[in-house]
Amino acid sequence: MTIHFPVYPLWIYTHWAMGVRAMGTGMISFGLVTIPVKLYSASQTSESISFNLLHQKCGSRMKQQYVCLQDDEIVERADMVKGYEFSKGEYVTFTEEELKSIQQKKTESIDIIEFVEGSKIDPVYYDKAYYLGPDRGGDKAYHLLSQAMIKTGRWAVARYGARGKNYLVLLRPIEGGIVMQQLLYSYEVRPFSELELGDVEVREQELKMAVQLAELGATDNWNPAQYKDDSHEKLQELIQKKISGQEISVSPEKETGAPIIDLMEALRASLERVPKGAGAKLGDRYRKPARRVEADRPVSRKAAPKRAKGSK
């Protein structure tokens, strides 16, 4: 089973022009069924904010240069070679021809290896995602393949040869369509076993309260549109202020130490703060600063002193 795609320069794959434009076309071979498709980027890189480095003195753009540490002189790209450091300060060098000789050939295809249950693939292996849409004449077969993956609960793991590399990818159904998800190889994922997790015992009452808190914050449907990138919005506001010539004043933040928390009390306080009413979100309770609870000390239940009339 083979999916054919033409190979394009890297900049085409990473650019999202105004509107939804296909980056390429291809053909999915599903048994004896052929499905013409189009390839789209799943990310909108134009929405990200980037900065250029300027000379503080005159405000002009700067260019990057490479300097030889031994000769202390600028080296042009034509005089550079690629080297691999196999020991401290020792390198083996490679020519462009040598590196090209081992690059993945332009097969322009995705070869499906197997179909696996989607739940068996940990999202930690997910990398870039690309949308596949039906091309002219391929609508019915395209939806047939998508619905077949939904029906079986199995997704296609494949190899994709492009841009001189051999990529591991996953075809999975999404909203009635198909996503081509680039995957990380196993050697690119750090084993979780390298972490020191400690050896502690979770008490039954603690687990019961934690489960209760999770159930109160549960939702049947995830809507990514409800989450906003506060840092992105603040940066946009700051840029607009700069463009309009406004003065920006920055107040230094006060450093606060990490609170020492009694786990049971923190869980109890969290349950008390869960908002009531339809449409309320568990995260709404964090809009108010959480109280500090010192370990193994009772929490004061005294009411806060009343404010003087007219005070703010």
N, C-alpha and C positions, 0 to 999 in steps of 0.2 A: 504494500500500500504506500503510495508516494504522493507527496504534495509538491508541485513545482512552482518555484518563484524565481523571477529574474533577480540578479544581484545588483544593488544600487550603492552608490557612495554613502559613507556613514552619515554625512550631513543631511541627507534626504530622510534617513530614518529618525533623526532627532529633531527635525523641524516640523512645526505644525503651523501651516499658513492660515490666513483668515478663512473661516469656514471649514467644513469637513472635506478634505481632499485625500484621495487615495495616494499612497506612496508607491504602489506597485500593483500588479495583477498576477494571478497565478491559477493553478489548476489542482484541485484535490482529487486524487484517485481513491475512491472508496469502493474497494472490490473492483467490479467492472463499471461502476458508476463514476463519471467524471463531473466535478463541480467547479465551475469557474468562479473565482473569488477575487476580492480586492483587499489590499493590506492597508491598515490605518494605524497611526500612532494612538495609543490609549491615553497619553499624557499631554497636557497643554503647557509646553515649556515656555510659551510666550507670556504666561501669567506670572512667571517667576521674576523677581527683581534682582538685577545684577549691577555691579559697580565696575568702573574703570579706574585704573591707577593713574593719577595725575601728578605732575610736578608741583609741589606746594608753592614754589616761588612764582611760577608764571601761569599755572593752571593748564599746561599742555599735556596731551597724552604721552605716555612713555611706552617703549617697546622692551621686550625681554631679550636679554643677551646672555650668552654662556661664556664663562671665564675659566681658563685653565688655571687650576690652583697651583701648579708647579711653575709655569712660565709667567703667570699673572698677566695674561693677555686675552683679548676677546677672540673667540674661535667661531668661524663661520660654519654653517651647517654642512657645507661641502667638505669640510675637513674633519667631520665627526664620524666615529664608528660606534656601533653598539657593543657593549661588553658586559659579561656576567661575572660578578665577584664570587669566586668559589672559595676564597680564603681572604683573610683580612689584607686588603691592599693588593691582592693578586686577581687578575682578570684574564678571561679568554674572550677574544673578539670575534665578531661575525660580520660578514659582508651582507649586503641586501640580497644578493643572489642566493647565498646559503640559507637565509631565513625564508625566502620565497619558495625554496625547494621543498620545505616541509609544511607549507601552508595548505589549508584545506582547498581542494580543487573546487572550481565553480560548478558544483552539481546543480545549482539552482533548484533544489528540491528539499522537501522534508520527508524523511523516511520514518514512518511509524514503526516503533519497535514492539509495543504491547499496549493493551488497554488495562488500566488498573482502577480500583475503587478510588474515587476522589478523596474520601476521608483518610486514605492511607498515606497521602502526600502531605507532609507537614509544610505549612506556609513559610517556614523559615527558609525553604529552598527557593521561594519565589523571587524572581528578579524583574526585569522589564516586561511589560505587557503590550501586546498589539491586538487590535480588533481585526477580525476577518469578516467581511461582508460579501454577500452574493453579487457576482457580476452578471451581465446580461445572459439570460437563459439558464441560470443556475439556482434560481430562487427555491424551487421545490426540493431539489436534491440537497441544497444547503440546509434547509429547515428539517429535512428528513434525518440528516446526520446529527444535527443539534438535538432533536427530540430523541433519537436513538441513545445518545449519551445520557440524556436526562432519565430515560426509561430504565437503562441498565445501571446507572450510577457509576459508570466507568468512563475514564478520560484517557485520551491517547498520549502516550509518552513517545517522543520522536527525536531524531537528530536532524539538525538544520545546518547545512553547509553554506556559509555566507561570509563575505568580507575576510576571507582567508582563515576563518576559524570554524570549528565544529561545535555548534551550540546544542545544548540539551533543552528541548522545549516541551510544552504541555498544551494540548488542545482541550479546552474545557467549555462547556455550555454556559451562557450568561444571558439572561433576559431574552430567551428565544434565539440567540445568536451564538457565535463562537469566538473565544479569545485564544490567541496563541501566546502562552505565558512562557517567557524565557526562564529557565531554571539554573540554579547553581549546581555545580558538580559537588560530590560528597567531600572532596578535598578542599573545597572553597568554604565549607561550613565548619566552624569550630565545634568540636564535640562538647556537648553540655557536661559531660563527665569531668571536664577540666575544672569546673567550678567547685569551690568549697561551700557546701550547703549547710554544714553543721549537723549536729545530731540532737534534736530536741523532740519533746513529746507534746503533741497538741491535746489539750484537755477537752473532754467531751462537751462541757458547757461553752467553751470558747468556739468550738466547731459549730455548735448549734446556733449560736448568735451570729457567727459569720455567714452561715447558710441562710439564716433569716434575713440578714442585711442584703445578701445577694438576690434573694427572691423578691424583696421589696423594690430592688432596682432593676428587675428583669423587664425585658420588652420582647415582643414576638417579632418585630420587624426593625431592621437597622436602616436608618435614613442618614447617609453621610452628609446630606445637604444641611443638616441642623448644626454641624460642627464648623466653627469658624477659626481661622488662623489669626489670633489676636495680634501676634507679632507682625504678620504681613500687613494687616490693616493699619497698625500704628506706624509702620515704616512708610506706607503710602501717604498717610497724613503728614508725616514729618517731611517727606519729599515735597508735597504740595506747599507746605509752609515755607520751605527753603526757596521754592520757585517764585512764590509771591513776595519774597523779601522779608518775611517775618523773622524776628529774633527768637532764637530757641534757648530757653533756660533749662538747665539740667540740674536737678537736685540729687546729691549723693544719697544712695540708699544706705540705711542703717543695717549693719550686720546683726543678725539674730542667731543665737545658738539653736541647735536642734533640740526640740523638746524631749524630755524623758517621759515616756508614756506607759501607763499601766494598761495592758492589753484589754483586760475585761472592762475597765472603766471606759476606754476609748470605744469599744464595741457598743457598750450601753449608751454612751453619749451619741454615737452615730445613729443608732436606732431611734433615739428621741428626736433627732433632727431631720428624719426623713419627712419631706413635705407631704401634706395631705391634699387630696382633691384630684380631679381628673386632669390629665395633662402634665402633672408635676413630674419632675425628673429627680432621680437620686442625687445627681450632681448639683442640683440647686442648693443643697444644704451647705455646699462649700463656698457660697457667696459670702457667708458670714465667717469671720475668723474662728477657727477651732480653738477651744479653750485648752490651756496647757495643764496636763495632769502629771504630777510627779509620781514616780514609781512607789507603790506600796503606801501611799498616803491618801486619806479620804478627801473627797472633793467637797469644797465648801458649798452649802446650799443657801447661803445668805443672799438676800435680794440686793441688787445694786442700789446705791444711794440715789435718791430722787434728785433730779436736776433743779437748780434754782429757776424760778419763773423768769422767762425772757432770755435764758441762756441758750446757746446753740451747741 
